[in-house]
Amino acid sequence: MAQVTTLSSVGVSGAIVLNPTAKATTVQLTVSATSSGNLYIQYTLDDPSTTPAPTMTWAMLSSNLTSSNVEGVGVTYTVLSPLGGLRISSTAVTTTTVTLKALQAVSA
C-alpha cells in the first residue's frame, strides 16, 4: 500500500516515513489543479526509526517542478537505494493540492 502526504500551501508537507532497508522506492507527485507554484520532492537518508530520533537532513530528489507542468500528468521517480523519508516542499502553491505517494519494494 502506498504511503501518502499532501501539501496545499507554501512550506513543507508532513514526512512520509519509509523503511530504510527497502531496496527500491517509487515516488509519484500529482497536482489537483493548475496553479502557480514551484514544487520539489525532498528525501532524507536518515533512519527515522532510530532512538533517539535523528535530526533529519533533507535534500532535493527532484529539480524545480512547476505545478502547471505536473497538473494532469504527474511525475514519477524510482530510487534504487534506501531512503529514510520523503516530503514535498513548495515556495508558492495557491488553491491546489499537491499529493506525494511512495511505494516501496523489499527486493529489487
C-alpha positions as CSV (number, residue, x, y, z in Angstrom):
1,M,0.0,0.0,0.0
2,A,1.3,3.4,-0.9
3,Q,2.0,6.0,1.7
4,V,0.7,9.5,1.1
5,T,1.3,13.1,2.1
6,T,-0.3,16.3,0.7
7,L,0.5,20.0,0.7
8,S,-1.8,22.9,-0.2
9,S,0.2,25.9,0.9
10,V,3.8,27.3,0.9
11,G,6.2,25.3,3.1
12,V,6.8,21.6,3.5
13,S,4.4,18.7,3.9
14,G,4.4,16.2,6.7
15,A,7.1,13.5,6.1
16,I,6.4,10.0,4.7
17,V,8.5,7.8,6.9
18,L,10.0,5.0,4.8
19,N,11.5,1.6,5.6
20,P,15.3,2.4,5.3
21,T,16.0,-1.2,4.4
22,A,13.8,-1.4,1.3
23,K,15.7,-1.9,-1.9
24,A,13.6,0.5,-4.1
25,T,11.1,3.3,-3.7
26,T,8.7,4.6,-6.4
27,V,7.5,8.1,-5.9
28,Q,4.6,9.8,-7.7
29,L,3.8,13.5,-7.4
30,T,0.4,14.8,-8.7
31,V,-1.3,18.2,-8.6
32,S,-5.1,18.6,-8.4
33,A,-5.4,21.8,-10.5
34,T,-3.3,24.2,-12.4
35,S,-1.9,26.9,-10.2
36,S,1.3,28.9,-9.9
37,G,3.9,27.3,-7.8
38,N,7.4,25.8,-7.5
39,L,7.4,22.2,-6.2
40,Y,10.3,20.0,-5.0
41,I,10.4,16.4,-3.8
42,Q,12.8,16.1,-0.9
43,Y,14.3,13.0,0.7
44,T,16.3,12.1,3.7
45,L,18.8,9.3,4.2
46,D,18.4,9.5,8.0
47,D,16.7,6.5,9.6
48,P,13.7,7.9,11.4
49,S,13.2,4.7,13.5
50,T,16.5,5.1,15.4
51,T,16.3,6.1,19.1
52,P,16.8,8.9,19.9
53,A,15.4,10.2,16.6
54,P,18.0,11.8,14.4
55,T,17.9,15.4,13.3
56,M,16.6,15.0,9.7
57,T,18.7,16.4,6.9
58,W,16.7,16.9,3.7
59,A,18.0,17.1,0.1
60,M,16.3,17.5,-3.3
61,L,15.2,14.4,-5.2
62,S,13.6,16.5,-8.0
63,S,14.6,19.7,-9.7
64,N,12.1,22.6,-9.7
65,L,8.7,21.3,-10.8
66,T,6.0,23.8,-11.6
67,S,2.5,22.9,-10.7
68,S,1.3,23.8,-14.1
69,N,3.7,21.3,-15.7
70,V,2.7,18.5,-13.4
71,E,-1.0,19.0,-13.4
72,G,-2.9,16.3,-15.3
73,V,0.2,14.2,-16.0
74,G,2.1,13.9,-12.7
75,V,5.7,12.9,-12.3
76,T,7.2,9.6,-11.2
77,Y,10.7,8.6,-10.0
78,T,12.1,5.3,-8.9
79,V,15.0,5.3,-6.5
80,L,17.1,2.1,-6.3
81,S,18.7,2.8,-2.9
82,P,17.3,3.0,0.6
83,L,15.6,6.2,1.7
84,G,14.5,7.2,5.2
85,G,11.7,9.6,4.3
86,L,10.1,11.9,1.7
87,R,8.2,15.1,1.7
88,I,7.0,17.9,-0.6
89,S,8.4,21.4,-0.5
90,S,6.8,24.5,-2.1
91,T,7.8,28.1,-2.5
92,A,4.4,29.2,-3.9
93,V,1.4,27.0,-4.2
94,T,-2.1,28.5,-4.2
95,T,-5.5,26.9,-4.4
96,T,-4.1,23.5,-5.3
97,T,-3.5,20.2,-3.6
98,V,-0.2,18.5,-4.3
99,T,-0.1,14.8,-3.4
100,L,3.1,12.7,-3.0
101,K,2.8,8.9,-2.9
102,A,5.5,6.4,-2.1
103,L,5.6,2.6,-2.7
104,Q,8.5,0.5,-1.5
105,A,9.8,-2.9,-2.6
106,V,11.8,-5.2,-0.3
107,S,13.6,-6.8,-3.2
108,A,14.9,-5.2,-6.4
